[in-house]
Amino acid sequence: MVNKNRSVYVCAECGAQASKWSGQCGDCGSWNTLQEQLAASPSLKGGLKPAGYPGPASSAEVRVLAEVDAV
């Protein structure tokens, strides 16, 4: 998977982060203090691995089709 840089806007007054630029900080209310910074997307490299199918649960009972039809 390719890592893409995305923009994060950080308030110079209080340090709050926003995903979109706005004229006013939503946390402290300061005007024109949001500054763009590039944040790398989290990498999945080496993180999640496929678990695979473990098979049927050991406590599963084998049912006869006639028994199921009776229900």
C-alpha positions in Angstrom: 0.0 0.0 0.0 1.3 3.4 -0.9 1.7 6.0 1.9 0.0 9.3 1.1 0.7 12.5 2.9 -2.3 14.3 4.1 -2.7 17.8 5.4 -3.5 18.5 9.1 -4.2 22.0 10.2 -2.8 22.9 13.6 -3.7 26.0 15.7 -0.7 28.1 16.5 -2.4 29.3 19.7 -3.6 26.1 21.4 -2.3 23.2 19.2 -5.7 21.8 18.3 -5.8 19.8 15.1 -8.4 20.0 12.3 -8.7 18.0 9.1 -9.9 21.1 7.1 -8.8 24.7 7.2 -11.1 27.1 8.8 -10.8 30.8 9.5 -11.3 30.2 13.2 -10.0 27.6 15.6 -12.8 25.4 16.8 -11.2 24.9 20.2 -9.9 28.3 21.3 -11.7 30.6 18.9 -8.6 32.4 17.6 -8.8 33.7 14.1 -6.3 32.9 11.3 -4.1 30.7 13.5 -4.5 27.3 11.6 -1.3 26.4 9.9 -1.0 23.5 7.4 1.3 20.6 8.3 1.8 17.3 6.4 1.1 14.2 8.3 2.0 10.8 6.9 -0.8 8.2 6.8 -0.3 5.3 9.1 1.6 2.4 7.5 0.1 -1.1 7.5 3.5 -2.6 6.6 4.2 -5.4 9.0 1.1 -4.6 11.0 -1.9 -6.8 10.3 -1.4 -10.4 9.1 -4.2 -12.6 7.7 -5.3 -15.1 10.3 -6.7 -17.7 8.0 -9.6 -20.0 8.6 -9.1 -22.1 11.8 -11.7 -24.7 10.7 -15.0 -25.6 12.4 -15.3 -25.1 16.2 -14.4 -28.3 18.0 -17.7 -28.3 20.0 -19.8 -28.3 16.8 -22.2 -31.2 16.6 -22.8 -33.1 13.4 -26.5 -33.1 12.7 -28.5 -35.4 10.5 -30.5 -33.7 7.8 -33.7 -35.4 9.1 -33.1 -33.8 12.5 -32.8 -30.4 11.0 -36.0 -30.9 8.8 -38.0 -31.8 12.0 -37.4 -28.3 13.3 
